[in-house]
Amino acid sequence: MPNLYEPSGKKRIESIDILRGVIMLIMALDHIRDFFHQAGPLSNPTNMATTTPILFFTRWITHFCAPNFVFLSGISAYLAGMRRTKSELSSFLIKRGLWLLLVEVVLLTFAFTLNPFYNFVILQVLWVIGLSMIILGLLVRAPLWLIGAIGALIFFGHDILDYVTLPKSGAGFVVEQMLFSAQFTILKLSQTHLIADLYALIPWTGVMLLGYVFGQIYTKAFDPALRKKILLYTGLGALGVFMILRIFNLYGDPAPWGTQRNGIITFLSFLNVSKYPPSLMYLLLTIGVGLIVLAFTEKIKTKLTDIFIIYGNVPFLYYVMHFYLLRFISVIVFFAQGFHTNQIVDPKHQNPFLFEPPGFGFHLGGVYLVWLLVIVILYFPCRWFSNYKKTHNQWWLSYL
């Protein structure tokens, strides 16, 4: 994932890096569950009829990653503009966005599928961050209040589409899905090549625009005590609005909660907000918690936060490397579990991911062990690259 803020003098905002580092570590758990859990990549931990508390939590905790990372990317974009003219910032964001699109399609699709023919291209979070950056790059010359108004309108208003009859087929359906409603939308390019879009552009762009507006409270002249109050009260306010909307199943999520087979599952149903596309309730819950974390970590300095900062300093490197590392491990596990080369491709079950035949993987405990292995291995290259970025100023470092 991208990292934008690299101010002169290499001084960083550690609370942002702490939160970003936590995000990176938790995010890996979700991808490892996708690849290594025996239930398979198409299992649904949020299906209240079949899930268990630990399986639900393994998925639910990762809900906090994407919205907070996109929000932090908006903050970082504002801070990057502090040392650039509006024209320079616009150019940088557009180029950075295009770079992320290229990485998503070329590097990460291959890491995900291990298919050199790119029969199945996957558009994930870098895709939507890249496009959102391009949109922000086109908007940065506008007054800050206007950017904030557009972001707020999208943030609070995009769920209105839940009450609108939308196209069910044709070009209008494709456009609507990619802009507003993507939920693993499949676009067929030919008989052999497909594109899967997981992230709807407009709702996530709203998150980035609001993050950009919040960036102004991180300028050097801003009072830290006031910043903490703004973050804390805004975060608590977001959680308060979430509770009111969710308790009464009001506006803001297409999947209302309801009484389930026992009290625990009913509570999980209450927490089971929609990520694809990101509902208002989902964003209020996740970003609300993120703002509170930012409020309380600004002056915290421990060995644990130092570790989080290492990962948060180099999110792009970590993000790309963790996919390739976990896929390398998946190939080893494939052969270690006794599978053969004729099972690399699974046409019978139409699985686009190679090296994942039925029966591959581990129970959930094994997933957590692989997760710990991956984050420990990646700590060392992340620490090296973090130190390298602090002591070097090459232009290309701002793109990694």
N, C-alpha and C positions, 0 to 999 in steps of 0.2 A: 504494500500500500504506500501511497506517496507521502513524502515529507517535504514541506515547503519552507518552514521557518528556519533560516540559518542566518541570523543577523550578523552585522559586522562585529568583530571581536569574538565570535563564536559563543556568545553568551546565549543560553537557551532558557526557556521557561520550563522548569523541572516538573511542575504539576501537570503540564500538558504531556510531557514525556512519560510520566508515571502512568497516567490514564491510558495513553497510547500503548505503552508496554503491556499493561494488563490486558488490553483489548487484543493485542497480537497473540498473547499466550492462550487466552480463552478461545479465540477464533480457530486456532489449530485443532482444538478438541473436536469441533464440529466437523471439520474436513476429515479428520482421522476416523471419526465415527462413520462418516459416509463410506469410506473405503474399507474399513476393517471390521465393522460390526457385522456379524453373521446374518442379521436381518436384511442386509443389502442396502444399496444406495437409495432405493425407492421406498424404504420403510418409513413409517410416519410416527415419530415419537409423540406427536401432539394429537393423535387419535384417541379420544377419551375412552373409547370402547375397548382398546387393546393395550394402552400404554401402562407403564409402571412409574412410580414416583422418581426412581433414579434415572430411568430412560428419559422421562419428560424433562427432568432437571438438566441432564446432559445436553439436551437441545436448547432448552429455554434460556439457560445462562448465556449461551452464545448469541441470543437475540440482542444483547447489549452492545455487540461489537460494531456492526455496520453503521447504525445511526450515530453513535458517538464518534466513530472515525470520520464519517462524512462531515459531521458538525465541526470536529477539530480541524479538518482540512479547510473549512471555510475560515476559521480563526487564523490558521496559518497563512492563508492567502492574504488576509488583511495585513498581517504582520510583514509578509514578504513585500507588500506595497509600501511599507514605511521607508524603504530604501530604494524605491523605484518611482519613476513618474507613472502617471496613469497609463500612458501609452506603452511604457516598458512592461508594466504589470499585465496589461491586456495581452501583449505579445507573448509574455512568459507563460501565462495561464493557458492560452490557446495551444502553444507548442507543447506544454506539459500534458495537456489533455489528449492531444493527438498521440503523443508518446505512450500514454497509458492505454489507449485503444489498441495500438500496435502490440504492446506487451500482452494484453488480454487475449487477443485473437491468436497470436503466433506462439508465444512462450507458454502461457498458462493453459490454453486449450490442449496443447500437446502434453503438458505435465498432467492434466486431468485425465485425458483419454489414452495417452501413449499410442495414439494413432497417427502415423506420419502422413497419412493421406487426408487428414482433416475432414473426414466424412461427417463429423459431428462437432460443430463449433459452439462453444459455450460462452455466453456473455454474462459475466458475473459483476462483482462489485467494482472492479477496476474500470469496467466498461461504463458504468453509470457515473463513477467519480470523474472519469475523463471527459464525458459529455457535459457533466455539470460544471466542470472547470472551464470548458469552452464557452458555455453560456455565461458563466460569471465573468470570463474574460471580455465578453461583449458588453457586459453591464457595468463594469467597474468605473466607467466615466460618468455614470448616472449618480445623482445625489444619494447619500447613504440612506436617507429616509425612504427613498423610492425602492431601493434594493430590499430594505427591511419590509416594506409594505408588500412587495411581490412575494417575498419569502413567507410572510405571515399568512397571506391569502392562500398560498398553496398549502402550507402546513395545516391550517385549520379548515380549509375549504375543499380539499381534493376528495374527501369522502362523500361529498354531495353526489358524486357519480354513482354511488351505491344505489341511489334512488332514481337513476336515469336509465331508460332503455337504450342499450348500446348495440352497435352492429354485431351480428353473430358470425359473419363470414365476409369474405372479400377484402379489398384494400382497406376499407374503413375499419374493419376488425383488427387487421394487422397494426395499423397506425395507432388505434386506441389502446391496444394491448401494450405496445412498446412504450407509449408515452405515459399511460396511466395505470394499467391493470395487469402487468406481466405476472404470471404465476407459473413459470416454466412453460412459456409460450414457445411452440415449435413452429419455425418457419421453414418451409420446404423449398430448397433451391433447385433440387433435381431429384431423380429417383434414388441417388446415392449420397446426397449431401444435404444436411440439415443444420439449422441454427437454433439453439435454445436460448431464449432470453429470460433470465430470472429476475431482473431488476427493472421496474418501471421508472422511466426517466424523470418525469415531472415531480412526483412526491419527494424523491431524493434531492433534486435540485433545490426544492424549497428548504430542505435541511441545510444544505451548503450555504445558501444565501443568508439564512439566519445566523449561521456560524460566522460568516463574514462580518455581519453587523456586530456580533458579540466581540469580534476581534479588537474593537476600539477600547474595551476595558482592560486590555493587556498592554497598552502602550506605557512607556516609562513614566509618563507624567500622571498616570491614573493612580488614585489613592488605593493602596492594597486593601485597606480595611473596607472601603466602599465596594471594591471588587468582590471581596468575600461575601458581603451582604447581598449583593446583586445575584451572585451565583447561588447562594444558599436559598434565598427567598424565591428566586425564579424556579429553582429545582423543586422546592417544597410546593410551590404553587402549581407546577406541572403535575406533580403526584396527586395533589388535591383535586384538580380537575379530572384527572384519570379516575380517581376513586368515585367521584360523583357520577361521571358518565358510565363507568363500568357497573357500579352497583345497580343502577336502574336500567342497564342495557339501553342507554340513550345513544344518540348520534356518535359515530366515531369508530365503529368496527363492524364488519359484515358478519362476524361470527359471535353471536351473543353467548354468554355463559349460561349454564343451567345445572339443575340437580343431576348428579351422576350416581354411580353404583355404590359409592360410599362418600364420607365427608372429605377424605383426602383428595379423591379424584374430583369432587365438586370444587374444592379450592384450586386445584390445578386448572380446571375449566375456567375459573375466574381469571387466572393469570394467562390463559391461552389466547393471547392477542395475535393479530394477523400481521405477518411480515411481508407476504407476497400478495398484493403490494402493501407497503407499510401503512397501516391504519393510523389515524390520529391517536388512538389509545396506545398503540404500540410505541409511537414516537414520544408521547408524553411520559410513559413509564420509563423507557430506556434512557432518553436524554435527561429526564428529571433526575434520575439516579446519577448520571454522569456529571451533571452540574454540581450536585452535592459533593461528589468525590473531588471535583476540582476545587471546591470551596475549602475542603479540609486537608488537602495535600500540598498546599502551596509552600508551607514552611516545615514539612516533615522531611527528615533526613535520617534514614536507617539503612542497614545493609540490604534489607529487602527492597526498599524503594530504589536503591542503587542498582539492583538487578533489573527491576522494571525499567529503569531509565536506559539501560543498555539496549534492551529490545526496542524501546520507544524512540531511541535515537536513529535507528536504521530500519524502519518498518518496511520499506520497499524491498531491501535485500532479504529480510526475514521472510516476507510474504512469498517471494518467488522461490527462495531456497527451500522453504518448508514443503512446498508442493513437490519439488523434485526429490527431496529426501524421503518423503512418505511414500512416493511412488517407487523409489528404489527399494525401500523396505518391503513394499507390497509384492514386488517381483520375487524377492528372496523368500517371503512367506509363501507365495504361490508354489514354488518348487519344494520348499521345506514341508508343506502339507501334502505332498504327493501328487500334485496336479501335473499334467503333461502338456507338451507344446500344442497338441491338437485341441487343448481347452483354453488357449489364450484368447481366442475369439469365441464368443458364445452367441451364434446366430439364432439358436433355438429360442432363447429368451430375449433376443433383440437388445442385449445390453451393449451400449455404445462404449463402455469402459473396458479396455483390454485387461487381461489377467485377473478377472473377477468372475469366475464360474460359480454356479450354485454351490453352497457349502464352504466357500472361501471365507476366511477371517476368524474372528474370536468372539467370545462373549464380551459383555461390557467391561468386565475387569481387565481383559486383555487390551481393549481399546485404551483404557486409561494408562496402562503400562507403556504402550506404544507412544502415547502423548508425552509422557514424562521423558522417554528416550529421545524423542524428536526435539523437545525444547532444551534438553541438556546439551545435545550435540550442537545445536544451532547457537548456543550461548557463546561459544568460542569464536566463530567467524564474526558474529555480531559485535562482540567486544573489540575485536581487531579493527573492524571497519568503522566502528564508532570512534575509536582513537585516531584512525586515519583521517576521518572527516574533520576532527578538531584541529588537526595540524596541517591540513592542505586546503588549497583554495581553487582547485581546477574547476572550470565552468561546468563540466559534466557532472560534478557531484550534486548539483542542485536538481538533477533529474533522477537521482538514485536514492 
